[in-house]
Amino acid sequence: VLKCISKAGLKFNEYKCQFGQQELTFFGHTILQFGYWPHKKRYRLLWICQFQRA
């Protein structure tokens, strides 16, 4: 994977890179090997907003 990224001319910011992580939060979503869903804090906010609409 890293070779493909290098061939594409892309670079990593070493201070932002984290390798070997089991869980990743990206754009408000939690991403695992099994799938993704809204991050816990965002999910709680969506839950609260749902009840306020009703």
C-alpha positions in Angstrom: 0.0 0.0 0.0 2.8 2.4 0.9 4.6 1.8 -2.4 1.4 2.5 -4.4 1.0 5.8 -2.5 4.6 6.7 -3.2 4.2 5.9 -6.9 1.2 8.1 -7.0 3.4 11.0 -5.8 1.6 11.4 -2.5 3.3 11.9 0.8 2.5 11.3 4.5 2.8 13.8 7.2 4.8 11.8 9.8 3.4 13.7 12.7 -0.2 12.8 11.7 0.4 9.2 10.8 -0.6 6.4 13.1 0.0 2.8 12.0 -1.4 -0.4 13.6 -4.5 1.2 15.0 -7.6 -0.9 15.7 -10.0 2.0 15.5 -10.0 5.2 13.5 -12.1 8.4 13.8 -12.5 10.2 10.5 -14.9 12.9 9.5 -17.1 12.2 12.5 -17.3 8.4 11.9 -15.7 5.5 13.8 -14.1 3.1 11.4 -13.2 -0.5 12.3 -12.4 -3.7 10.3 -16.1 -4.6 10.6 -17.5 -1.4 9.2 -18.2 2.2 10.2 -20.8 4.3 12.0 -21.2 7.8 13.4 -18.7 8.6 16.2 -20.2 8.2 19.8 -20.4 11.9 20.4 -22.0 12.6 17.0 -24.4 9.7 17.5 -25.5 11.1 20.8 -26.2 14.5 19.2 -28.2 12.8 16.4 -30.2 10.9 19.0 -31.0 14.1 20.9 -32.0 16.0 17.7 -34.3 13.1 16.7 -36.3 13.5 19.9 -36.5 17.3 19.7 -38.1 17.0 16.2 -40.9 14.7 17.4 
